[in-house]
Amino acid sequence: MTAEAIDDAEAYPEDHGGHAGHGADEGHGGGHHGHHVEMFRTRFWWSLLLTVPLVVTSHMVMDWFGYDLDFPGIEWIGPILGTIVFLWGGQPFLAGGLEEAKARTPGMMLLIAMAISVAYVASMATSLDLFDLDFWWELGALISIMLLGHWQEMKALGQAQDALGALAALLPDEAERLTDAGDVETVPASDLRPGDTVLVRSGGRVPADGDIVDGAAELDESMITGESRPVAKGIGDAVVAGTVSTDSSIRVRITAVGDDTALAGIGRLVAEAQESRSRSQVLADKAAALLFYVATGAAVITAVAWSVFGTADEAVVRVVTVLVISCPHALGLAIPLTTSLSSAIGARSGILIKDRLALEASRTIDAVLFDKTGTLTRGEHAVVGIAGADGVTDTEVLRIAGGVEADSEHPLARAIVTAARDRGEVATASDFRSITGRGVEATVDGQAYALGGPALLRERSLDVPAELAEQVEEWEARGAAVLHLVRDDSIVGALALEDQIRPEAREAVEELRARGLRVVMITGDARQVADAVGEDLGLDEVFAEVLPEDKSAKVAELQKRGLSVAMVGDGVNDAPALARADVGIAIGAGTDVAIESAGLILASSDPRGVVAIIRLASGTYRKSLQNLVWAAGYNVVAIPLAGGALHWAGVTLPPAVGAVLMSISTIVVALNAQLLRRLDLRVDR
């Protein structure tokens, strides 16, 4: 499908029979598509205006309604106005048909061109007294209805392309850049460069990707992730262009601008998805091309039959009607409109479709293989257990531990300090010292404390006290990291830390299992850690202690069992497995949306997005199938009827009525596709 524009004044996709071009050319720039809509709208209204006198002065219409008009020059209204409508109103179809003929890809445009050309020649022959056929008004009505159908179709396709325009609209035109002197200057956002620092005020949009260097705020990232809840961000956290600081000002150091931003990457993925061709699209394209030959054959048979058993006038009318009614308009629109809508709907929900075949395959998967870290878990530790000894309460253990770790940059230290702040206060500590490979030391309330793991206990020849032993053994059996609080060479407390399971992961697993899918986890973590997570989430199977390079083999193992596998990972270490799987889903893409190994990308880190993908795939397939059945069924019934198969029963179709039925068929397909917008992709968020 080339879908090149014919010309600025006459632009229209060449291979309209398959329609795949709509998602390509028009998706890249709204102006080009807008021209198509405006062009068809203008031509429709002018053609309709010129068709009115053609209808009013038609002898056939006069006979129907019992009136009579006769004035000098009335006989020229048909040839003059009809020629204008044919050459100007019908020009997009004539040009599109010529391009299809040159490319040897016959389709809908060639069929329409043939129909209106036959109608014009027959009408002009009548005006020259070669035929007794009052046909000008039907030619005008036919072209007007065709223009109306194309105008409405282009409007519908344009609505499906809104995702790209909406993404571009998210970026502010200006930014407040900090100068070397510390002043704030307003500059065009296009002038920003990596390394610049900008001020984003409360309620303002981030102008480019970057990292927060000052301040903290809750950012609305719904336009990127599809998640409506604001996300708390602080110093060192990455922010994405187009997101909104909802409650306070922040300073952001720019790391990416222009085409390198996450938003631009998402836009490219949406455009690629709208251009990509699916199995259903290929089937529809072949069906549309086949229909050209069927319609042409039916027209030839009709012409011969009516010439032999009827009259030449009747033969012309029947041939035109066959060509008109068999236009694969609905068939050509059935898949592209549905797939374009699904791309837009998915993008708004944080689902980026890079490969349409991957979306189609999502509907039939049997097993979902989740990478553990960063997918089912947050990839960061949290305090999950506290125990005190020697008269020290759990609350006091956490307060002191938070103070001891306050100056440490270790991830476990940050988790302890965060927990202490969330649950109460953090003790004031002094004389902080890191003990390499063993832990940390500090003075709290005049007493020396140390906090560390087994290496610290071995160094100081300490044993876990009996009152803590059972709890510590339980934590260690789960694979938790256990740190001991030591005071005066005695253990007075212990804390357990684990990679935190995402709250939404449990919902995702439950929903997938409810759909009859097998849910499996793969991780490089120790067996006891993996089993603990698997048991907590209710997984069907767990692969533990798997090296990154061996994950692909585990995917193959599942496939050898006869399972169609969707692999869900972070798109970096999991790249081979994502490529091996029947469906590769990169989760938590954030600022790294251009992951080559995955066919589908979730902009957020919410694993429930996998359920949303399956729902979107099922809904898209259902609408595509409904549209194909309707479009194909319509032609199976309509072509024989147009050829006069029921003429013996007094049932005949004028060409204009055939055009109306063809347009109605297209409208039905378009409206049915629009129902896809009602698809609910959320999983109890």
N, C-alpha and C positions, 0 to 999 in steps of 0.2 A: 504494500500500500504506500504510494508515494505522497499523496495528500498535499501536493504543491499548489500554491495559489495560482490561478490562471492569470490574474492581472489585478491591479489595484481597483479597477472599476468593475471587473467581472469575476472577482476571486471566488473560487469554489474548489473543494477537494477533488482531485482527479478521479481516484478510484472510489467513488462514493458508494459503490456497491457494497464494500466491506466496512466503510466508515472508520477504520482504524486511524485514519489521518486526523480526525477531529481531536483526538487526545494528544496528538503530536504537535502540529503547527499551532493550533489555537492555544494549547496549554502553555506554550513558552512565552507568549506575550498577549495580554488581554486585548490589546488594540487590534490585532489581526482578526481575532475571533469577533470582536465587536463590530468590525467592518462587515463580516459575513451577515450578522444579524441585521444590521442597518440596511445593507444592500437588498436582502430578501424582503425586508419590511417595506422599503420604498417601492420596489418593483411590484410587490403584491398590491399595494393600494392604488398605484397608477394603472396597473393592468385591470384591476377590478373596476376602476372608474371608466376605462375604455370599453370594458366588456358590457357595461350596462346598456349603452346604445346598441350594441350588437344584439343583445337579448331582446330589447324592446322592438327593434326593427325586423326581427326574424319572423318570416311568414309562418313558420311552425308554431312559434310562441303565440302569434296573433290568433291562429286557429284554435289553440288550446284555450285561450282566455276570451275569445269572441270579440276582438276589437280589430280595427283596420287603420293603418297609417299609410299615407301616400303623399309624398312631396318630391319636388325636383331634386335629383341627386341621391335619393334614398338607396338606390342600387349600388352606390359607391361607398356607403358606410362600411359594409362588410369588408370589401377588399382593402380599403385604406386603414381603418382602425384594426382590422384583423392582422394585417401585415405588420403594423407597429407592435401589436401585442406579441406576435410570433417572433419578430427579430429582436425586440428589446426585452420584453418580459420573458421570452423563452431562451434568451441568449446564454444564461448560465448552464442550462441543460444542453443546449447545442454544443457549447464549448466543452463541457464536461464529457459529453458523448464522443466528441471528436478525439479528445485526449485518450479515452478508454479504447477507442478503435485503434489509434496509433500505437498504444502500448500493448495491444492485443490482450487486454484484460476486460472483456465485456462485463458490464454490470448494470446497475440501475440507471445511471445517467445516459447510457447508450439506448436503453429501452425507452426512456422518456423522450429522448431526442427523436428516435424512430417514430414514436406515437404522434408527437406534435408535427413532425415533418409530413407524415402521411395525411394527417388531418388538414394541414395547410395546403398541400398539393391538391387534395380532394376539394377543399373549399374554393381554391382559385379556379380549378377546372369547372366547378359549378358556376362561378361568376362569368366564366367564358363560354357558358352553355354547352360544356362537354359532358357534364353530369347534371342530374336533377337531384341535388343533395344540398339541403339548407344546413350548412355545417359551421359557419363562421362563429355563431354564438357558442357552440360547443367547444370550438378551439379556444376561444377566449376564456370560457369557464374552466376548461381543462388546465390551461396555463396558470390561471389565477389560483385555482385550488392547489396545484403543485407548488406554487410559490408560497402559499399559506402554510402548507405542510412543512416545507423546508424552513420557513421562518420560525415556526413553532419548534421544530426539531433543533435548530441552531440555538434557540433560546434555552431549551432543555439541556443541551450539551454545555452551553455556556455556564449554566448554574452548576453543573457538575465540575467545572474547572475553577470554581471559586476558591478552592483550597490554596492555589498558588498566589492569587491576588491577595488573599487574606494574610498569607505569610509575609508577603512583601510589605503590606500595610502596617505590620507590627513594628517595623523599625522607625524610630523617630528621625525626623529630618535634620535635627540639630542636637549637639551635645555640649555639655559644659566641661571644658578641658582645664585642668590645673596647669598653670605656668610654673616655670622654675622659681619665680618669686613668690609662689603660693597664692597668686590671684586666680580668679576664675574667668575664663573667656568663653564666649559662645561661638562655636564653629560648626560648619556643616558636618554631619556625621561621616560623610565620605572623606573628610580630611583626616580622620583619626588614623593613627598608625600604632602597630604593636609597641608597647612600652609607654604609651601615653597613659595618664591617669585622669579619670573623669569623675565628676560628681553626679550621682544619681539621687535626686531628691525624692521625698516621700510622694508616692503616686506617679513617679516618672518611670519611663522605660529604659532599660539598659541598652545603650546604642551599639555595643559590640561585645563579643565574648571576652571574658577576663576573669581576674581573681580579686576578691575583696581585700583591700589593704587597710581599710579603716572603717569602723562601724559594724553594725549588725542589723539585719532586717528580715522580715518574712517576705519572700518573693512569690508572686503568683506566676507559676510556670505552666498553667493549664494549656496555653497555646502550644507548648512543646510536648508535654507529657500526657495531656488529657485529664490530669488529676486536678480537681477543683480546689483542694486544700492548699493554702500557702505553705511554703517550705522555709524553715528557719535557716538562715545563712549567716556566717560570721567571718572573721578574718581568716584568710587562707582558702576559703571555699570558692569554687568556680561558679560563675554566673553566665547565663546565656543571653545573647542579644534578643531583644523583644520581650523579655520577662519584665514584670513590674514590681518595684519595691513598694510594698503596700503600707508600711507603717513608719519608716524612718529613712534618713539619708545614709548613703554609703559612698565610699570612694572605691573605685574599681580601676585596677591596672589592666589595660587592654592586652590581650594575648592573640586575638585573631580578628580580622576585619574582612569585609566584602565577601568574596566567594569562599573564604576559609571558615566562616562562622557556621555554627550548628544549624542556624535557620536556613542559610543558603544550601547547606547539605541536605536538609529535609526537603527543601524546594526541588532540588535536583532529583531526589528519590521519588517524590510525587510525580514529577514530570516523566521520569523513566517508567514508572509504573503505568501511567496513562498511555505511554507509547508501546509498552510491551504487549506482546500478543499471547493469548492463551489458547489452549486446545479448543475451547468453545468458539473463540473468535475465528480460528482457522477453519473450523467446521462451517461457521456461518458464512465466511467468505467463499468457500467452495460451493456452498448451497446457492449463494447469490449468483455466482458465475454459472452454475448449472441451470439456474432458473432462466438465465438469458437464452440459453439454447432451447430450453423447453418452451419458453414463450415464443421465440422465433419460429420453432417448429409448429407450435399450435396456431400461430398467425398464418403460416403458409397453408396448413391443412384447412383452416377456416376460410382463407381466401379461395382455395380451390373448390371446397364444398359449396360455398355460397355462390360462387360464379357458375357452378354447374346446376345447382338445385334452386338457386334464387336469382338475384339480380346483381349487377355490378355495384349499384349503390349500396345494397345490403352488404355485399362483400367488404366494401370499404369501411362501412360503419362497424361491422363485426371485428375486422382486423384491428382497427384503431382501439376498440374497446378491449380486445385481448391484450394488446400491447400496454395499454394504460393500467388495466387492473392487475397485470402480472408484474408490475414494477416491484422489485424486492426492497421497497422502502422500509417496511416494518422489519423484514428479515435483516437488512443491513443495519438497522438501529438497535436490534434486539440485544446484542452483546456489548457493543461499544458504550452505549448509554449506561448499562448496568455496571460495567467495569469502571467507567469513569466515576460514577457515583460512589462505588465502593471504595475507590482510592481516596476520594474527598472525605467520605465518612470515616474511613480508617485514620486518615491524617488528623482529623479533629479529635480523635480518641487516642492519639499517640501511637497508632499502628502505621508504620511506614512500609508500603508494599514495594519491594525492589523487583520482585519476580512474580508475575501473575500466576505462573505455573505452581509456585510454592503455595500461594493462597488457595488455589484449587485443590492441591494435594492435602492441605490442612483438614479438609472436610472428611477425609477417609483414613486418617492416622489411627493406629491401634495403641501406640505407646508414646508417652512423653518422657524424655530423659532430661532431667534438670541437673545442671551443674550446681553444686552446693553453695560455694562461697560467692557472695554478691548476688545470688539469684534467689535461693530459698532462704538464705541468711543474709544479714546486712554486710558481712565482711568486716565487722568491727566487734570487739568484745564488750560485754556488759557484765556487771556484777549480778550473779544469780543466787549467791548464797553467802551468808555471814554467820560466823559462830565465835562466841567469846569463851574464855577460860580464866581460871584464877580470879574469879569475881568481876571480870570486865564484861560489860553488857555488849550485845551486838551493836547497838547504836554507838557506843563509845569506841568499839573496834573500828567502825567505819569512819567516825570523826577523826580519830588519830591517824588512821591509814591515809585519809584524804590529805591531812596536813603534811605527813611525811612525803607523799608523792607530789605535792603541789608544784614543786619546781622541776619535776621530771617531764621529759617529752616523750617517754615511752607510751605506746598505745594502751597498754594495760594500766599505766599510771593515769592517763587521761580518763579511762573508764571509771577508775576508783574515785577520782576527784569529782567527776560528773555525778556519780551516784551519791557521794557525800553531800554535794550541794543540793541535789534534788530531795534528799531525805532529811536534811537538817543543816548543820553548819560544818565547816571545815576548820580543824584546829590550826592555830598559828604555830608554825614550826620555824626553827633556825638551824644553822650549822648543817645545811643539806649537803650530803656527799653521796655520789654514786659509787657503788661497789661493782666494778665491771664483772659481768657474767653471773653476779650473785644477787644483786638487789640494790637497795638504797638505805641510807641512814639519815636521821635528823633528830633534833631535840624538840620535844613537845612538853610544855608545862614543867620544864626543868629536868626531864628524864630523857635518856637516850633510847630511841626506838630504831629498829631495823625491820625492813619488810622485804621478803624475797621468797624464792622457791626452794626446792630440795637442795640445790647447791649451797645455799646459805646455811641450811640446817647441817649439812655434812661438814662445812667449814668450822662450824661452832660446836660440832658433836652434840646436836640437840635431837631429841626424840619427840614425836607428837604426843602430847599428853592424852591420857586415856579418855578424858571427857570430850576430846575432839576427834579421836581416832576413827570412830565409826562414821561420823559425818564426812571426814576427809576421804576415807576409803570410798564412800558412796560417790563423792564428787569425782575422784580420780577414775572410778569405774566408768563414769560417763564421758571421760576424756576432758573434763574441765581443767583449766589452768588454776592451780591452787597456790596462793601466796600466804605466808605465815607472818604474823606480827610478833616481833620478839622484843622483850623488855628485860633488861638485867639477866640475860642468858636464860630466859624462860619464855616459852611460847604462850602468849596471852590471847591469841585470836587467829582466825584464818578466814580467808575470803576465796570464793570460787568465781571464776570468770569464764564465760563461754561466748562463742560467736553467736550473736543474737538472731534467733529465727524471726523472719519478717512476720508480723501479725497477719498480713494478707496472704501469706503462703499457705496457711491452713485452709483458707476459703478456696484458694485455687485448686489445691489437691482434692478437697471434698467435691468440688464441682466437676473436675475431670473424671474422678472415679464414678460419680453419679452418671456420667455420660458413657460409662462402660470402658473407659480407657485405662490402661495400665500405667501407673506413675512410678518412675524409677529415678533414683538419685545417683550421681557419680561424683567422686571427690578424691583428692589426694590425701585427705586426712586419715588418721588412724582408725582402725576398725571400730573401736569403742565409741569414738566421737561420732562417726558416721551412723552407727547403729542407734545411738541416742537420738539423733536428729530424725532418722527414719521412723523410729518408734513414736516419737512425739508427733510427727506429721501424719502417721498412718500410711506410709509408703508401701508399695507392693514389693519393691526390691531395692537393694542398696549395693552399689559398687564402691568399695573403699580402697584406699592406698593405691590409687591409679595415677600413674605419671601422666602429664599432659599429652605426651606423644603416644600414649596407649589408649586415650579416650576414643579415638576413631575405631580401634579394634573392638571396643565394647559396643559401639553402635552397630558394627558389622555383626557382632554376636547376637544382638537382638533381632537384626534383620534375618539372620539365618534361621531363627525360630519362626519365621513367617510373619513377623510384625512390621508394619509400616511405622517408622520412627520419626518423631519430631525431637530435635535436639535443641535445648534451650541453654544458652551460655552467654558469657560476656563478650564474645566475639574476638578475643585476643588469644589467650591460651587455648581456647576451645575451637579455634579456626578449623583444624582438620576434621574434628567431629562434626562441626556445623556443615562442612562441605559434604561429608559422607552421608549424613542423615537424609531421609526422604524430604524433610522440611527442616531448614536451619533457621532458628529464631535467635537473634541477638537481643539480649535484654539489657536495660539500663544504659542505652547508647549515650544519652546525654549529649556531650559535645563531640562524640565520635560516631557520627551517623553513617559515614561511608565505609561500612564494613563489607569487604568483598565476599566473605565466605557465607554470608547469611542471605536468604531470599526474603526474609521478613525481619523487620527491626522494630522493637518496642522502645519508644523514646524514654519511657520511665523504667524504673527498676521493679515495678509491680508485677509479680508472676501471674496475677489474675488476667493480665493482658493476653496470656495464651488462650484462656477461655474466650476472651473477646475475639481473638483471631478465628477460632473455630466457629463462633457464632456468625462472624462476618462472612467467612467462607461458605457456610451453609446457606445463609440468606442470599448471597450473591448467586450461588449455584441455582437456588430455587427460582429466583427471579429470571435468570438467564434461560432456564429450562422452560418456564412458563411462557416467556416471550418467543422462544424458538418454536414451541408447539403451536402457539397462536399464529405466528407469522407463516409457518409452513402450512398449517391447516387451512388458513385463509386462502392461500394460493391454490391448494388442491381443490377447494370448492369453487373458487371464483373464476379460474381460467375456463373450465368447461361451460360455466354459466355465461361468461362473457362471449364465448364462441357461438352461443346460441343452442346449446345442448337441450334446453327446455323450450325452444321456440315452438315446438309442437303443442306445448301446454299453454301457449300464450304469454310466456315469460321471456322478456328480452331486456337487455340493459343498454341504455344509451351511453356513449363514451363519457359524458359529463357525470353521469351517475356512477360509472365505474371509477372515475377519479375521486368522487366523494367517498366511495367505499374504501378505496385505497388509502385515502387520507385518514379516514376513521380508524382503519387498521393501524396506521402509524401512531395515531393519538392514543389508542388503547395500549400499545407497547410502551409509549413514553410515560403514560400515567402509571402503568403497572411498575415500571422501573422506579418511578419517584416514590413508590410505597416503601422502597428500601430505606428511605430516610427515617422511617419509623422503627427501624431495627434498634433494639436496646442492647448495647454492648457492655454495659456496666454489670459488675458482679457484686451487688450489695455494698457499694462503696459508701 
